Amino acid sequence: MSIVKKIGIIGFGFMGSAIAEQIKLKHEVWVFDKDKDKIKGLTKINIAGDIIDLGNEADVIILAVKPQDFTDILKELKEAGNYIKNKIIISIAAGITTTYISKCFGEEIRVVRVMPNLPARIAMGMSCLCKGEFAKEEDLKFAQELFDNLGDTLVLNEDKMDAATAISGSGPGYYYDLIEGKEIKEAKEYLISDFIPSLRAAAESLDFTKEEAKKLADSTGYGSFSFLEQSNITPLELRKQVTSKGGTTEAGLEVLHRGGSLEDAAKVALKRAKELSK
């Protein structure tokens, strides 16, 4: 990546910390989290005193907070001043549309929306991106280059982002659920023979092209297996990590537990994603 920018990350949880660690050698990274213990003792990462400090320092602001905290964070950023309109806002919050973010600011904000998944923590993730109405093509390109550091990327229209959530976002949870009790060798065999072909079919059923479905399923499947292999964490614990109460993964898993197919699970997860979207 040729241009070094100041990247501000609000929220240093599971995904915010993964992004920071993967990009800190290429960019100047600033982080803020209300839980100060999360951001103690970081190396090659700058700590902002508050959201206003981070907003003033950063060229690009990544919103890596939970959807339920999102509106409050936007209010704080809005109160911080007019500087925000000259920056790129990258949101990784599930279900939050670029239109909603622009409306919260009441301005023509340059927003790029990204849906990463768990294997991004080991740079084997699948991140889907779309640009908002006021974002420039160069903003989208920069965001894609940024998330290329975390694995594969796929640019979509925003009307496909909920479907991406149901496939690549929730896919690791489906896989870990389906391999519970299997040894690592058996889990890999199942991945290749059953899971990836089924996830491809599920993606196609949600109107992804064959090429898109292959990329989403293959990247999600192999990334999920590699994360399992490297983490020394059981499939059960990994499934719990990626399953939020009332979320899309939980909705899909309920279908699997009733004996439904991955295609059925993905359709229910998509329905839940649309319900949660704003």
C-alpha positions as a Markdown table, in Angstrom:
| # | Residue | x | y | z |
|---|---|---|---|---|
| 1 | Met | 0.0 | 0.0 | 0.0 |
| 2 | Ser | 1.6 | 3.2 | -1.1 |
| 3 | Ile | -0.1 | 5.9 | 1.0 |
| 4 | Val | 0.5 | 5.8 | 4.7 |
| 5 | Lys | -2.5 | 7.2 | 6.6 |
| 6 | Lys | -3.4 | 7.7 | 10.2 |
| 7 | Ile | -6.0 | 5.1 | 11.0 |
| 8 | Gly | -8.2 | 5.6 | 14.1 |
| 9 | Ile | -10.0 | 2.6 | 15.5 |
| 10 | Ile | -12.9 | 3.1 | 17.9 |
| 11 | Gly | -13.5 | -0.2 | 19.8 |
| 12 | Phe | -10.6 | -2.5 | 20.6 |
| 13 | Gly | -12.5 | -5.8 | 21.0 |
| 14 | Phe | -12.2 | -9.0 | 19.0 |
| 15 | Met | -12.2 | -7.4 | 15.5 |
| 16 | Gly | -10.9 | -3.9 | 16.3 |
| 17 | Ser | -7.7 | -5.4 | 17.8 |
| 18 | Ala | -7.3 | -7.8 | 14.9 |
| 19 | Ile | -7.4 | -4.9 | 12.4 |
| 20 | Ala | -5.0 | -2.9 | 14.5 |
| 21 | Glu | -2.4 | -5.7 | 14.7 |
| 22 | Gln | -2.6 | -6.5 | 11.0 |
| 23 | Ile | -2.1 | -2.9 | 9.8 |
| 24 | Lys | 0.1 | -1.3 | 12.4 |
| 25 | Leu | 3.3 | -1.9 | 10.4 |
| 26 | Lys | 1.9 | -0.1 | 7.4 |
| 27 | His | 0.0 | 2.8 | 8.9 |
| 28 | Glu | 0.1 | 5.0 | 12.0 |
| 29 | Val | -2.7 | 3.5 | 14.1 |
| 30 | Trp | -4.6 | 5.3 | 16.9 |
| 31 | Val | -7.1 | 3.4 | 19.1 |
| 32 | Phe | -9.8 | 4.3 | 21.6 |
| 33 | Asp | -11.9 | 2.0 | 23.8 |
| 34 | Lys | -13.9 | 3.0 | 26.9 |
| 35 | Asp | -12.5 | -0.1 | 28.6 |
| 36 | Lys | -8.9 | 1.2 | 29.2 |
| 37 | Asp | -7.7 | -2.2 | 30.3 |
| 38 | Lys | -8.1 | -3.4 | 26.7 |
| 39 | Ile | -5.6 | -0.8 | 25.3 |
| 40 | Lys | -2.8 | -1.1 | 27.9 |
| 41 | Gly | 0.7 | -2.0 | 26.9 |
| 42 | Leu | 0.2 | -1.9 | 23.2 |
| 43 | Thr | 3.3 | -1.7 | 20.9 |
| 44 | Lys | 3.4 | 0.4 | 17.7 |
| 45 | Ile | -0.1 | 1.5 | 18.4 |
| 46 | Asn | -1.1 | 5.0 | 19.7 |
| 47 | Ile | -3.8 | 5.4 | 22.4 |
| 48 | Ala | -6.2 | 8.3 | 22.1 |
| 49 | Gly | -7.5 | 10.0 | 25.2 |
| 50 | Asp | -11.0 | 10.2 | 23.9 |
| 51 | Ile | -13.1 | 10.0 | 20.7 |
| 52 | Ile | -12.4 | 13.7 | 19.9 |
| 53 | Asp | -8.7 | 13.2 | 20.1 |
| 54 | Leu | -8.9 | 10.2 | 17.8 |
| 55 | Gly | -11.1 | 12.0 | 15.4 |
| 56 | Asn | -8.7 | 14.9 | 15.2 |
| 57 | Glu | -5.7 | 12.7 | 14.6 |
| 58 | Ala | -7.1 | 10.2 | 12.1 |
| 59 | Asp | -7.5 | 10.4 | 8.3 |
| 60 | Val | -9.7 | 7.3 | 8.4 |
| 61 | Ile | -12.0 | 6.3 | 11.3 |
| 62 | Ile | -12.9 | 2.6 | 11.7 |
| 63 | Leu | -16.0 | 2.0 | 13.8 |
| 64 | Ala | -15.5 | -1.4 | 15.5 |
| 65 | Val | -18.1 | -1.2 | 18.2 |
| 66 | Lys | -21.1 | -3.4 | 18.8 |
| 67 | Pro | -24.3 | -2.4 | 17.0 |
| 68 | Gln | -26.0 | -1.5 | 20.3 |
| 69 | Asp | -23.3 | 1.0 | 21.1 |
| 70 | Phe | -23.1 | 2.4 | 17.6 |
| 71 | Thr | -25.6 | 5.3 | 17.8 |
| 72 | Asp | -24.0 | 6.7 | 21.0 |
| 73 | Ile | -20.6 | 6.6 | 19.3 |
| 74 | Leu | -21.9 | 8.4 | 16.3 |
| 75 | Lys | -23.4 | 11.2 | 18.5 |
| 76 | Glu | -20.0 | 11.7 | 20.1 |
| 77 | Leu | -18.3 | 11.9 | 16.8 |
| 78 | Lys | -20.9 | 14.4 | 15.5 |
| 79 | Glu | -20.5 | 16.6 | 18.5 |
| 80 | Ala | -16.8 | 16.7 | 17.9 |
| 81 | Gly | -17.0 | 19.0 | 15.0 |
| 82 | Asn | -17.0 | 19.5 | 11.3 |
| 83 | Tyr | -13.7 | 17.7 | 10.8 |
| 84 | Ile | -15.6 | 14.4 | 10.2 |
| 85 | Lys | -16.8 | 15.3 | 6.7 |
| 86 | Asn | -13.2 | 15.2 | 5.4 |
| 87 | Lys | -12.5 | 11.7 | 6.6 |
| 88 | Ile | -13.3 | 8.2 | 5.5 |
| 89 | Ile | -15.6 | 6.4 | 7.9 |
| 90 | Ile | -15.3 | 2.6 | 7.8 |
| 91 | Ser | -18.0 | 0.7 | 9.7 |
| 92 | Ile | -17.8 | -3.0 | 10.5 |
| 93 | Ala | -20.9 | -3.0 | 12.7 |
| 94 | Ala | -23.3 | -5.7 | 11.5 |
| 95 | Gly | -26.6 | -4.5 | 10.1 |
| 96 | Ile | -25.8 | -0.8 | 10.2 |
| 97 | Thr | -26.3 | 0.7 | 6.7 |
| 98 | Thr | -24.3 | 3.5 | 5.2 |
| 99 | Thr | -27.5 | 5.5 | 4.8 |
| 100 | Tyr | -28.2 | 5.3 | 8.6 |
| 101 | Ile | -24.7 | 6.6 | 9.3 |
| 102 | Ser | -25.0 | 9.5 | 7.0 |
| 103 | Lys | -28.4 | 10.4 | 8.5 |
| 104 | Cys | -27.0 | 10.3 | 12.0 |
| 105 | Phe | -24.4 | 12.9 | 10.9 |
| 106 | Gly | -26.9 | 14.8 | 8.8 |
| 107 | Glu | -24.1 | 15.4 | 6.3 |
| 108 | Glu | -22.6 | 13.9 | 3.1 |
| 109 | Ile | -20.3 | 11.5 | 5.0 |
| 110 | Arg | -17.8 | 9.3 | 3.1 |
| 111 | Val | -18.8 | 5.9 | 4.5 |
| 112 | Val | -17.5 | 2.4 | 3.5 |
| 113 | Arg | -19.2 | -0.6 | 5.1 |
| 114 | Val | -17.3 | -3.8 | 5.7 |
| 115 | Met | -18.4 | -7.2 | 7.0 |
| 116 | Pro | -15.3 | -9.2 | 8.1 |
| 117 | Asn | -15.3 | -12.6 | 9.8 |
| 118 | Leu | -13.5 | -14.4 | 12.6 |
| 119 | Pro | -10.5 | -15.7 | 10.5 |
| 120 | Ala | -9.4 | -12.1 | 9.9 |
| 121 | Arg | -7.6 | -12.5 | 13.2 |
| 122 | Ile | -5.1 | -14.7 | 11.5 |
| 123 | Ala | -5.2 | -12.8 | 8.1 |
| 124 | Met | -7.4 | -15.5 | 6.6 |
| 125 | Gly | -10.7 | -13.7 | 6.8 |
| 126 | Met | -13.4 | -13.0 | 4.2 |
| 127 | Ser | -14.3 | -9.3 | 4.2 |
| 128 | Cys | -17.2 | -8.0 | 2.1 |
| 129 | Leu | -17.3 | -4.3 | 1.3 |
| 130 | Cys | -19.7 | -1.7 | -0.2 |
| 131 | Lys | -19.5 | 2.1 | -0.5 |
| 132 | Gly | -22.1 | 4.5 | 0.7 |
| 133 | Glu | -23.7 | 7.2 | -1.5 |
| 134 | Phe | -21.1 | 9.9 | -0.8 |
| 135 | Ala | -17.9 | 7.7 | -0.6 |
| 136 | Lys | -15.5 | 8.0 | -3.5 |
| 137 | Glu | -14.2 | 5.1 | -5.5 |
| 138 | Glu | -10.8 | 5.8 | -4.1 |
| 139 | Asp | -12.2 | 5.5 | -0.6 |
| 140 | Leu | -13.6 | 2.0 | -1.4 |
| 141 | Lys | -10.2 | 1.1 | -3.0 |
| 142 | Phe | -8.3 | 2.2 | 0.1 |
| 143 | Ala | -10.7 | 0.2 | 2.4 |
| 144 | Gln | -10.3 | -2.8 | 0.2 |
| 145 | Glu | -6.5 | -2.5 | 0.3 |
| 146 | Leu | -6.7 | -2.1 | 4.1 |
| 147 | Phe | -8.8 | -5.3 | 4.6 |
| 148 | Asp | -6.6 | -7.2 | 2.1 |
| 149 | Asn | -4.2 | -7.4 | 5.1 |
| 150 | Leu | -6.8 | -9.5 | 6.9 |
| 151 | Gly | -7.4 | -12.0 | 4.1 |
| 152 | Asp | -9.7 | -12.1 | 1.0 |
| 153 | Thr | -12.0 | -9.2 | 0.1 |
| 154 | Leu | -15.1 | -8.9 | -2.1 |
| 155 | Val | -16.8 | -5.7 | -3.2 |
| 156 | Leu | -20.6 | -5.9 | -3.3 |
| 157 | Asn | -23.6 | -3.7 | -3.7 |
| 158 | Glu | -25.1 | -2.8 | -0.3 |
| 159 | Asp | -28.2 | -4.8 | -1.0 |
| 160 | Lys | -26.1 | -7.9 | -0.8 |
| 161 | Met | -24.4 | -7.2 | 2.5 |
| 162 | Asp | -27.1 | -8.9 | 4.6 |
| 163 | Ala | -26.7 | -12.0 | 2.5 |
| 164 | Ala | -22.9 | -11.8 | 3.0 |
| 165 | Thr | -23.5 | -11.7 | 6.7 |
| 166 | Ala | -25.6 | -14.9 | 6.4 |
| 167 | Ile | -22.8 | -16.7 | 4.5 |
| 168 | Ser | -19.3 | -15.4 | 5.4 |
| 169 | Gly | -20.2 | -13.6 | 8.6 |
| 170 | Ser | -22.1 | -16.6 | 10.1 |
| 171 | Gly | -20.2 | -19.3 | 8.2 |
| 172 | Pro | -17.5 | -20.0 | 10.8 |
| 173 | Gly | -20.3 | -20.6 | 13.4 |
| 174 | Tyr | -22.0 | -23.1 | 11.1 |
| 175 | Tyr | -18.7 | -24.9 | 10.5 |
| 176 | Tyr | -17.7 | -25.1 | 14.2 |
| 177 | Asp | -21.2 | -26.4 | 15.1 |
| 178 | Leu | -21.1 | -29.1 | 12.4 |
| 179 | Ile | -17.7 | -30.4 | 13.4 |
| 180 | Glu | -18.2 | -30.7 | 17.1 |
| 181 | Gly | -16.8 | -34.0 | 18.3 |
| 182 | Lys | -14.6 | -34.5 | 15.1 |
| 183 | Glu | -10.8 | -34.9 | 15.2 |
| 184 | Ile | -8.9 | -32.3 | 13.2 |
| 185 | Lys | -8.2 | -34.7 | 10.3 |
| 186 | Glu | -11.9 | -35.6 | 10.1 |
| 187 | Ala | -12.9 | -31.9 | 10.4 |
| 188 | Lys | -10.7 | -31.1 | 7.3 |
| 189 | Glu | -12.2 | -34.0 | 5.3 |
| 190 | Tyr | -15.7 | -32.8 | 6.2 |
| 191 | Leu | -14.7 | -29.2 | 5.2 |
| 192 | Ile | -13.7 | -30.2 | 1.7 |
| 193 | Ser | -16.3 | -32.9 | 1.0 |
| 194 | Asp | -19.4 | -31.4 | 2.6 |
| 195 | Phe | -19.1 | -28.0 | 4.1 |
| 196 | Ile | -17.7 | -25.9 | 1.3 |
| 197 | Pro | -19.9 | -27.4 | -1.4 |
| 198 | Ser | -22.9 | -26.9 | 0.8 |
| 199 | Leu | -22.0 | -23.3 | 1.6 |
| 200 | Arg | -21.4 | -22.5 | -2.0 |
| 201 | Ala | -24.9 | -23.8 | -2.8 |
| 202 | Ala | -26.3 | -21.8 | 0.1 |
| 203 | Ala | -24.6 | -18.6 | -1.3 |
| 204 | Glu | -26.0 | -19.2 | -4.7 |
| 205 | Ser | -29.5 | -19.7 | -3.2 |
| 206 | Leu | -29.1 | -16.1 | -1.8 |
| 207 | Asp | -28.5 | -14.8 | -5.4 |
| 208 | Phe | -24.7 | -14.6 | -5.3 |
| 209 | Thr | -23.1 | -15.5 | -8.7 |
| 210 | Lys | -21.2 | -18.8 | -8.9 |
| 211 | Glu | -17.9 | -16.9 | -8.8 |
| 212 | Glu | -19.0 | -14.9 | -5.7 |
| 213 | Ala | -20.4 | -18.0 | -4.0 |
| 214 | Lys | -17.2 | -19.9 | -4.6 |
| 215 | Lys | -15.0 | -17.1 | -3.1 |
| 216 | Leu | -17.3 | -16.6 | -0.1 |
| 217 | Ala | -17.6 | -20.3 | 0.7 |
| 218 | Asp | -14.0 | -21.3 | 0.0 |
| 219 | Ser | -12.4 | -18.4 | 1.9 |
| 220 | Thr | -14.9 | -18.8 | 4.9 |
| 221 | Gly | -14.4 | -22.5 | 5.0 |
| 222 | Tyr | -10.6 | -22.7 | 4.8 |
| 223 | Gly | -10.2 | -19.7 | 7.0 |
| 224 | Ser | -12.4 | -21.2 | 9.7 |
| 225 | Phe | -10.5 | -24.5 | 9.6 |
| 226 | Ser | -7.1 | -22.7 | 9.8 |
| 227 | Phe | -8.3 | -20.7 | 12.8 |
| 228 | Leu | -9.4 | -23.9 | 14.5 |
| 229 | Glu | -6.0 | -25.5 | 13.7 |
| 230 | Gln | -4.0 | -22.6 | 15.0 |
| 231 | Ser | -6.0 | -21.6 | 18.0 |
| 232 | Asn | -6.0 | -24.7 | 20.2 |
| 233 | Ile | -9.6 | -23.8 | 21.0 |
| 234 | Thr | -12.4 | -26.4 | 20.8 |
| 235 | Pro | -15.1 | -26.0 | 18.0 |
| 236 | Leu | -17.7 | -25.6 | 20.8 |
| 237 | Glu | -15.8 | -22.6 | 22.3 |
| 238 | Leu | -15.2 | -21.1 | 18.9 |
| 239 | Arg | -18.9 | -21.4 | 18.0 |
| 240 | Lys | -19.8 | -19.6 | 21.3 |
| 241 | Gln | -17.3 | -16.8 | 20.4 |
| 242 | Val | -19.0 | -16.1 | 17.1 |
| 243 | Thr | -22.6 | -16.5 | 18.2 |
| 244 | Ser | -24.3 | -13.4 | 19.6 |
| 245 | Lys | -27.6 | -13.8 | 21.3 |
| 246 | Gly | -30.4 | -12.9 | 18.9 |
| 247 | Gly | -28.0 | -12.6 | 16.0 |
| 248 | Thr | -27.8 | -14.1 | 12.5 |
| 249 | Thr | -25.5 | -17.0 | 13.5 |
| 250 | Glu | -27.8 | -18.1 | 16.3 |
| 251 | Ala | -30.8 | -18.0 | 13.9 |
| 252 | Gly | -29.0 | -20.2 | 11.4 |
| 253 | Leu | -27.8 | -22.6 | 14.1 |
| 254 | Glu | -31.3 | -23.1 | 15.3 |
| 255 | Val | -32.2 | -24.4 | 11.8 |
| 256 | Leu | -29.2 | -26.8 | 11.8 |
| 257 | His | -30.1 | -28.1 | 15.2 |
| 258 | Arg | -33.5 | -29.0 | 13.9 |
| 259 | Gly | -31.9 | -31.0 | 11.1 |
| 260 | Gly | -32.2 | -28.3 | 8.4 |
| 261 | Ser | -29.6 | -27.8 | 5.6 |
| 262 | Leu | -27.0 | -25.1 | 5.3 |
| 263 | Glu | -29.1 | -23.5 | 2.6 |
| 264 | Asp | -32.1 | -23.4 | 5.0 |
| 265 | Ala | -29.9 | -22.0 | 7.7 |
| 266 | Ala | -28.5 | -19.3 | 5.5 |
| 267 | Lys | -32.0 | -18.2 | 4.4 |
| 268 | Val | -33.1 | -17.8 | 8.0 |
| 269 | Ala | -29.9 | -16.0 | 8.9 |
| 270 | Leu | -30.6 | -13.6 | 6.0 |
| 271 | Lys | -34.1 | -13.0 | 7.3 |
| 272 | Arg | -32.6 | -12.2 | 10.8 |
| 273 | Ala | -30.0 | -9.9 | 9.3 |
| 274 | Lys | -32.7 | -7.9 | 7.5 |
| 275 | Glu | -34.7 | -7.7 | 10.7 |
| 276 | Leu | -31.7 | -6.3 | 12.6 |
| 277 | Ser | -30.6 | -3.9 | 9.8 |
| 278 | Lys | -31.1 | -0.2 | 10.2 |
